Amino acid sequence: MKMFSQFFTIILIAFLFLGGKSFAQDNEQPLLIVSFNMVSMSNMGTVSRIADSLFIPILKELVDEGMIYSFGQFNHAWGDEWNYNLWYTAKDMASFEKFWDEYVKRVSERHPGSFAAVTKYFNAHKDNIYTIRKQYPVPPVR
């Protein structure tokens, strides 16, 4: 019985390390990344102006360069307290990570301190990453 337990443990560890890697490589799915933020209503205009003037032009560049498929910003109309939100769609996690590194680099070089200038208005923040199962129309292949 002890030999069986050891064998089972080895198989389980191998599956967790090798099986997960294989899944990630063979089944990359497009992603929807959503950044949710709580902003006081009195600061929504300020946050929007900062984003529109500093961040949005750089995001447009990165979409045009093919680093991500798309991005967008949406505000709370009815529902919960997460009222200033951004979303990004990317080919896969590796593509998103590459995009994010470049995005942070460009914003930091062109507008030092801008992330701190906008996040000081965030009462709370959370990110979610979703896999996209269905989408119509399908994004163009780049």
Backbone torsions as a table, in degrees:
resi	resn	phi	psi	omega
1	MET	NA	-38.1	-179.8
2	LYS	-63.1	-39.7	178.9
3	MET	-63.1	-40.5	178.0
4	PHE	-61.9	-44.1	179.8
5	SER	-61.8	-42.1	179.4
6	GLN	-65.7	-44.0	179.1
7	PHE	-61.8	-44.9	179.4
8	PHE	-61.6	-41.4	179.5
9	THR	-62.8	-43.2	179.4
10	ILE	-63.4	-44.2	179.1
11	ILE	-62.4	-43.3	179.8
12	LEU	-61.9	-46.1	179.8
13	ILE	-63.4	-44.0	178.7
14	ALA	-60.7	-42.9	178.6
15	PHE	-62.2	-44.2	-177.6
16	LEU	-64.4	-41.0	-178.3
17	PHE	-82.9	-47.6	-175.6
18	LEU	-86.1	-38.9	-179.6
19	GLY	-65.1	-41.4	179.3
20	GLY	-65.0	-39.8	178.8
21	LYS	-65.4	-43.4	179.3
22	SER	-61.9	-43.1	179.5
23	PHE	-60.9	-45.2	-177.9
24	ALA	-63.7	-36.6	-178.3
25	GLN	-78.1	-38.1	-173.9
26	ASP	-86.0	-20.0	-172.4
27	ASN	-126.5	38.4	177.8
28	GLU	-60.4	129.4	178.3
29	GLN	-118.8	152.3	174.7
30	PRO	-60.3	151.4	-175.8
31	LEU	-118.0	149.5	167.6
32	LEU	-115.8	117.6	179.6
33	ILE	-109.3	127.1	-177.6
34	VAL	-123.7	129.2	177.8
35	SER	-109.6	110.9	-178.5
36	PHE	-98.9	137.8	-179.5
37	ASN	-137.5	141.4	172.0
38	MET	-100.7	121.6	-179.3
39	VAL	-128.9	134.7	175.5
40	SER	-58.1	139.9	-178.0
41	MET	-54.8	-35.0	-179.3
42	SER	-67.5	-16.9	-179.2
43	ASN	-105.3	-1.4	-177.0
44	MET	-59.4	-41.5	179.5
45	GLY	-63.5	-41.5	178.8
46	THR	-63.6	-47.1	179.6
47	VAL	-61.7	-43.0	179.1
48	SER	-63.1	-42.1	179.3
49	ARG	-64.3	-42.9	178.4
50	ILE	-61.6	-49.0	-178.7
51	ALA	-62.8	-46.3	-177.2
52	ASP	-61.9	-36.4	-175.9
53	SER	-88.8	-30.5	-174.4
54	LEU	-107.2	-43.0	-172.0
55	PHE	-92.7	-42.8	-174.5
56	ILE	-60.0	-44.0	178.6
57	PRO	-59.4	-37.6	179.0
58	ILE	-70.5	-40.3	176.9
59	LEU	-61.4	-40.6	177.9
60	LYS	-61.1	-42.5	177.1
61	GLU	-56.6	-46.6	-175.6
62	LEU	-68.5	-33.2	173.4
63	VAL	-67.0	-47.0	-179.5
64	ASP	-61.1	-29.4	177.8
65	GLU	-83.5	-4.2	176.7
66	GLY	82.8	15.0	-179.1
67	MET	-74.0	-31.2	171.4
68	ILE	-137.4	164.5	179.3
69	TYR	-74.6	-45.3	-174.1
70	SER	-164.4	171.0	173.0
71	PHE	-150.4	167.0	175.8
72	GLY	-166.5	167.2	178.2
73	GLN	-129.2	135.1	177.7
74	PHE	-136.4	144.9	-179.7
75	ASN	-107.2	156.7	177.6
76	HIS	-68.8	126.0	174.6
77	ALA	-106.7	-38.1	179.8
78	TRP	-163.2	136.2	178.2
79	GLY	137.2	-116.1	-173.8
80	ASP	-101.0	-166.6	-172.4
81	GLU	-89.5	-4.7	-179.8
82	TRP	-81.4	93.9	-166.0
83	ASN	-107.8	-11.1	175.9
84	TYR	-128.6	110.2	-168.3
85	ASN	-134.6	147.4	177.1
86	LEU	-124.0	148.0	174.8
87	TRP	-133.9	152.2	179.1
88	TYR	-136.5	144.8	170.7
89	THR	-119.2	137.7	-176.5
90	ALA	-139.7	158.0	-179.2
91	LYS	-59.9	-42.5	-177.6
92	ASP	-167.4	-179.1	-176.2
93	MET	-66.1	-40.3	179.5
94	ALA	-61.4	-41.9	178.4
95	SER	-64.3	-41.6	-179.9
96	PHE	-65.3	-42.8	179.9
97	GLU	-61.8	-41.5	177.7
98	LYS	-63.2	-45.6	176.4
99	PHE	-58.3	-48.4	-174.5
100	TRP	-62.1	-41.8	177.8
101	ASP	-60.6	-44.0	-179.7
102	GLU	-68.2	-39.5	178.6
103	TYR	-61.1	-50.0	179.8
104	VAL	-61.6	-40.8	179.1
105	LYS	-60.3	-50.1	-177.4
106	ARG	-64.9	-44.2	179.5
107	VAL	-62.6	-45.0	-178.5
108	SER	-64.0	-37.2	179.3
109	GLU	-73.2	-43.0	-175.2
110	ARG	-83.3	-31.9	-175.0
111	HIS	-137.1	68.2	-178.7
112	PRO	-54.8	135.7	178.3
113	GLY	83.4	-0.9	-175.4
114	SER	-70.8	-33.5	177.0
115	PHE	-63.0	-44.3	178.1
116	ALA	-65.0	-35.6	-179.4
117	ALA	-63.6	-34.0	-179.2
118	VAL	-90.9	-38.8	-175.9
119	THR	-70.4	-16.6	176.5
120	LYS	-64.6	-18.5	177.9
121	TYR	-89.8	-4.8	-179.4
122	PHE	-85.7	118.6	175.1
123	ASN	-77.4	-26.1	176.8
124	ALA	-159.9	158.2	-178.1
125	HIS	-149.4	143.8	172.2
126	LYS	-152.7	152.0	177.4
127	ASP	-120.4	145.2	173.4
128	ASN	-132.6	143.1	176.7
129	ILE	-122.0	125.1	-177.8
130	TYR	-119.7	148.4	169.7
131	THR	-89.3	142.5	-179.8
132	ILE	-94.6	116.0	179.3
133	ARG	-86.4	-40.6	-177.5
134	LYS	-136.7	140.6	176.2
135	GLN	-154.5	137.3	176.3
136	TYR	-138.6	128.7	-6.9
137	PRO	-73.7	161.5	178.7
138	VAL	-72.3	139.9	177.9
139	PRO	-60.3	149.2	178.8
140	PRO	-65.0	147.9	177.4
141	VAL	-79.5	132.1	-179.3
142	ARG	-112.6	NA	NA
